[in-house]
Amino acid sequence: MSIEWVNQAIDDLRAWGHAREVEVDADEVRLLCDYASDYLNVNELGDFSPDTFDELLLSIYPRKVIAPPESAPETVAAARTFVDYLSEAGAVPEPTAVLMRDRLDDIAPRMPEALADPANFGMAKSLFSSIGPESLEQAIAIPSGEVPDLGEAPCDCPGCTPLPAARLAAREDLVAALESVPLLAEDPLPDTGDPLEGWAARVADLVERHEGHYDLFDMLYRLQVRVPVTVIGDYLDEIADDGEADLAGTLDRLSWCGMIQVTDDTAELTPLAVWGLREHYLSLDLDAPEAPDLAEADALGLIEGLLDGVPAELAEQDISRWLSGRASGEAAAELLTAASGAPAVARGIAITIVDRLGAEAESQVRDHLDDQELRPHAIHWLAARGLPAPQLTQEELLWVSVDMLALAMPAAEEDPEIFAENMAASGPPAHMIEEMWRVDHPDVVEVLELLGRSIPDGTVAKAARKAAFKARSRAIR
């Protein structure tokens, strides 16, 4: 996927909506653009056609996105707004836009049924539906668009919550950026072989003198995504003495200081602010890791880096740049080799990235049909592209079910209630759970124990616990 044109399109769409006071569901449109780029060879806005929306909303979206049928009107509405933007921006001629709107009128009543029909589900969606509301692909590479409540101040003890790895700009770029900070034009840094040391001192002074701003900086550092300015306004209102903060004035002042950059209706820390805050954290003896550039890593390094918790937006950029530096077949071969014998979560990351590749990687994917752990994933990959593929055996279906559920274990431990709700809605059937103990999978006991304590249906939960006992006994023998 070429993330550059998608990012630019979403930025332009937001600006277009703001100028016309039109509500824009940018996250939904981004998802449509991402899938159009990944699976339909859409490389620019002008490549969209009426048929594109047919494929997206009735085929790809039901296969890839875990969403209830009642969400279909929201997705179609986002697509309609997107078509209006395509027309007004001159990306498609108005007659084509008219055909797109007619096509969306036809799609609207059919999409709920497509979302509800299990026959449309890809293997990953079928299994991930028991894991949570988002597929692994979204969790790894696509920002969810949800912004935590900035009104909830961080813990008084910063060391209690680990800081995420931060991606730092190149040193020469940071030094050059100092020249454009208005604050420094009026109050220059001391004349020192290192100007960034002076900048670090200036940032430390800013955060120490403005307690409320420190909490804001800290939250933005942890989020590492653009945040709507209205959310920042709500936060500032909560800490203001009179309950009403000067949002515009605060943003102007922080921009003048070189700490925040505002784009359209969102704000984020500047690269200088990220660097300066990290230096401040380090001076407090906090662990403030630096995120490596994963695009330069090998396949194993890419997977390990993603497992270390690179923020979603950075991860998406890294994955896209990593793929752009390799032919599809080469990328598939590297990723699948790294995934062979790896833990379930690492294997899931590799498979998710390989799922972005087109049929030109067929030979390299087919090479892994003899790998017990990768065979079910390879079969699904081939079948999803209409390529010749063997049928999954019952044993392989059980194995891959356990494998997919193993990916859910960290998230399930973190939020057991959400996991239990999803299991109640779309968990594995009882007859499948009863047979899982036979699977030769390293995580089968842990998976069955998780199901046994999570499934709300007492009968099915009991079956999972009995299966876990059998799996433990089998392992002992």
N, C-alpha and C positions, 0 to 999 in steps of 0.2 A: 504494500500500500504506500502511495506517495502522500505522506502526512502533510507535506508542505501545502499542497493545494487545498487539502481539507481544512487545515488550520486557517488559511487565508479566507476560504469561503465562509467559515463560521464567524470569523471576526467581521467580515463585510456584512453578513446576514444580521449580526447583532446591531451593527451601526445602522443598517437599513431599517430595522424594526424600531430602534430608538428614535430615529428621525421622523418616523411616521406614527409613532405611538402605537405600534402593532406588537402584540405579545408574541414572542418567538420562543419556541421550545428548542433551544440550540442543542441540547443534549440529544434529543430524539433525531434531529436533523443530522447531527454529527454521526450517529450510529448508522443512519441510512447512507450517508456519504462513505463511511468506512466500508460498509458491506458492498456498496456499488463499486468501490475501488478494488476491493479484495477479490470479488467474485464475478464482476460483470465488465471488467476492463474499462471502467469509467475513470479517465485520467484528468478530466477537467469538467467544469460545469456544463459546457456545451455538449458533452457526450450523453447527458441525460435525455431520455426519450420516454414516450408513453409506455413502451414495453419494459423499460427499466423499472418502473413502479410496479408493473405486474409481477416481475421476477422478485423484486425486493419484498413486497408486502404479502404476496400469496405463496412464495416458495422459500426464499432465503430467511426472511424474518421468522416465520413459524418454525423453521428448522433450527435456527441459531439462538433465538431470544426466548428466555423463559418469562412469559408475560400472560396474565389471565386474558380470556377472550374479551372481557369488558374493557380492556385497555385499548382495543383496536381503534375506537373513534379518536382517541388522543393522538395516536400515531398517524392516522389519515389526516387529521387536522394539521399536524405539523408538516406533513407532506404538501398539503394545499398551500400553506403559508410559504413553503419553500418554492413552490411553483410560481407564486406571485412574485417572489424575489427574483427567480430566474428570468421572468419576463421583463420586469422593470429594470433589472440590471443589464439587459440586452444579451444575456447568456444564451437564451433561446428565443426565436421569433414568436410573436404573439399567437399566430395560428397553431404552432406546436404547443404552446402553453394551453390553448383552448382544448386541444386533443388530450393533454395531460389531465386537465380538470375533468373532462368527460370520463377518462379512464379511472380516475380516483372515485368518481360517482359510482362506477361499476364495481370497483374493488370494495368500497365501504361496507356493503352488506355481506360480502363474502369473507372478509378478513377474520371476523370472530370465529367462524366455523373452521377456517384454516388454522388458527391458533389453537383451537381445542382438539383438533384431530390428531391423535397419536401417530397416525400413519405418516404425518408430515415431519415428525420429530427426527432429527439426526440422532445417532447413538449417544453423542455427548449430551445433547439436550435431554434425552430420555432419562439418562442417569443423573445428570446434574440437577434435574428438577427436584431430586430428593436431597440435594445439598443446600440449596439456598436460592434466593431470588435472582442471582446473577450467575451467568456461566463463568467458567474458569477464564475464558478468553477476556471477558470484561474485567474480571478481578485482577488479572495480570496486567493488561495492556491498555485498558480504556478507563479513563476517569469516570467515576460514578456520577459526578455532577452534584453530589450531596455535600453541603458545607456544614461542618459542626457549628453548634451554637457558640458564637464568640462571647456570649454573656456568661458562659461558664468559665471562670478564670482558672488558669492552670494551678496545679498543686503548689502550695507554699514552698515545698521542697523540690526544686527543679530536678534533682537527681533521681526522684522517684519514677519519673517517666522518661525512658530513654529517648534521646533526640534522634530523629531520622538522619540517614546519610544525606549530605547536601552536595549538590553538584556545583563546583566553583568555576567561575570564568577563568580564562587564562590570565596569568599575572600581568602580561603586557596590556591586555584589554582593560583590566582593572585600573592600571596606572593611567591609561589614556582617558578612561571614564571620569577620573577625578577632575579633569579640566572642564567638564561640563556641569559640575555641581555648583549651583548658584551660591550656596553657603560659602564655599571655598573661594569664590571670586571676591566676596566681601571680607572674608576672614580666612586668609590663606593658611595652609599648614606650615609648621616650622620647616625651615630649609634644611633637610637631612638627605646617602647612597641608596634611603628606603622611604618614599612618601606614604606607602601603605601602613607603615607603623604609626605615622601621625594620624592617618584615617582611622585606624583601630582605636586609638586613644579618643578621637572625636566621637566615635560611635559609643564607646563605653560611657563617655560623659553624657551623651544624649539619653541612653537608657537608664542611667542611674539618677538623672535629674527629673525624669518624667515617668513615674511609676505606672500610670495607666498606659502610657505608650509602650512600656516594656512588655506588658501583658499582650498587647496587640502585636508587637514585633515577634514575640515568642510564638504566638499562635500562627502567624503567617509563616514563620520559619518551619513550623511543624507541618503545616498543611502543604506548602510548596506548590500551591495552585493559585490561579487568580480567583479572587473573592469579590462578589458583588459589593459595590460601595454601600448599598442599602444595609447589608449585613453589618458592615463596619459601623455604619451610623447607629444601628440598634445597639451595638456593643458600647459605643461611646456614650449614648444616652444613658445606659445603665450605670456607668461609672461617673457621670457628670453630677455635680452637686445639686443643680436645679432640675436634673432629669432631661435636659435638652442641650445637646452638644452642637457646636458649630462644625458640621461635617465638612462642608466645602473649605472652610478656613483651615481645619486640621489637615485635610489632604493636601491643600496648597502648601502648608508649612512643612509637612513631611516630604513632599516632592522637592521643595526648595532646599531641604537638608540633604537630598540625595538618597533618602531611605525608601521611598515608595514611588512606584510609577503607576499612573492611572491610564488605562486604555478603555475607551468607550465608558461602560459603567462598571468596570472591574478594576481592582487594584492588586498589586503584588509587590513583594520586596524587590528592590533593584539588585543586580549582581553585586554591587558594592556593599549593599546592606547585608546580603547573605554572607559575604566574606567577613565583614566587620563583626557581625553577630557571632559567627563561628569563633572568631578570635576571642571575643568576649567570653563565650562559654568555656573555651579552653583555659582562659585566665582564671576561671572559677573552678578549675580541675574537674569539669564535666566532660563526659565522653561525647564528643561531637564529631562523628565519623564523616569522612569525605567520600562521596559516591564516585566510583571510578567510571570512566567512559566505557560502557559495555560494548559499544559498537566496534571497539578495537580488540575485543577479547576473542578467544576461540569459543566453540560452542559450549564447552564445559564451563568456561568463565562467564559466559552470558547467562547460563542457567543459574549458576551459583550466585551471581550478582543479583539476579531477580529474586532469588530466595532470600537474600539479605535484606530485602525490603526497600528497593529503589522506588521512590514515589511514582505513581501510575503514569503521570504525564511524561516524566523522564524515561520510564521504562518503554513507553510506546515509541518515543523518539529513538531510543537505543535499538530496539528491535527493528524498526523500519530501516535505520541506517545500516544495521548489521546485515539485513537481508539484501539491501541495495548493493552491497559490496561483493555479492556472490551470485552465481547462477543458481536457479532453483534446485537443480539436481545436487549441486555441491552443498547447498544449505541443508537440504533434506538429509544427505548422507552424514554430514557433520553432527546434526542435531540427534538423529536416530542412533548413531554410534555412541554419543554421549549419554543418551537415555537408557541404553541397554544395561541392565543390571543396576540402575539407579533407584533410589527410593521413589515411592509413588508420586509424591509432589513434584519432584524434579522431572520425572517422566511425563507428568501431566503438562508441565510448562513446555517441554520440548514438543510434545504432540500438538499442543495448541498452536505453537508457532508454525509447525509443519503444515497445519491445516490451512494456513494462508497461501500455501504454494499451489500452483496450477498443475495441470496434467503433465507438463514437461518434466516433472520430478518422478514420474511413474516408475522408471527403472530403479531408482534408488530406494523408493518406498517398497517396491516389490521385493527387493533384496532382503528385506527384514521379515518376510513371511515365515521364515524358519526360526525366528526368535520368539520363544513362547510368550514373553511379556509384551512384545510389540506386535505380534501377529494380529490380535483382534483390532488394534488401532489401525494397522496397515490395511486390513480388510475393509474397515469402514471408510478409510480415506479413498481407496480405490473405487468402492461402490458409489460413494457420494459424487464421484466425477464420471460416472457412467462407464468405468473401465472394468474389464474382466476381473472378477474376484471370486474366491471360494466363499461358500456359505459359512457363517459362524456356527460351530457346533454348540450344543447345550453346555458342554464343559467350558468352552471359551467364553460364552455369554456370561456364565457364572463368574469366571475369573475376572473379566473386565468390569463386571458389576462391583466386585470387591475392590478392584483397583480404583475405580472412580470414587467409591465411598471412602477409600483410604485418604483421598485428597481432602475430604471434608473434615477429617478429624480435628485439625487445629482450630478451624472456624467453629466446629461444633462444641469444642471445649470452651471456647471463648463466649459463645452465645447459645447455650443449650436450648433455650426456649424457642428461638427462631428455627433452629434445626428440627426440634420436635414438631413444630407447626408444619414445616415443609415435608417431614416424613409422613405426617398424618394426611397431607394433601396428595402426595405423589411418591411415597416410598415404595420399595420393592414389595411385591406380593408375598404372602406368607409362604407359599409353596417354594418360591425361590430362596427365601431366607433359610428354610428348613434344609436346603441342599447345599448351602454355602460352605458348610463345615468340610465338605469334601475337597474344596479348592486348595491347590498347592500354591498358596500366596503368603508371603511373609507377614502380612498385616491382617490375615483373616480373623485371628482371635480378637484383636483390638477392634476390628470393624464390627464383629458380632456382639461384642460387649457393649460397644457404643449403641448399636441398634436396640439391644436389650434394655438399656436404661433410658432410651429416648423415645421409642415408639409409644404413642398414647394408647393404642389398642392393646389391652392387657394380654389377650390371647396371642397376638403376633409377637409382642415383647417377650412372652414366655418361650415361644418357639425360638427366638433369637438367642435367649440365654441357654436353652438346651443345646442349640447348635454350637454355641461358644464352648460349652463343656465338652462336646464331642470333638471339636477342633483341638482343644487343649489335650485331650486324651490321645488323639491321633498323633499329635506332635511328640508326646512322651514316648509312645511306642516307636 
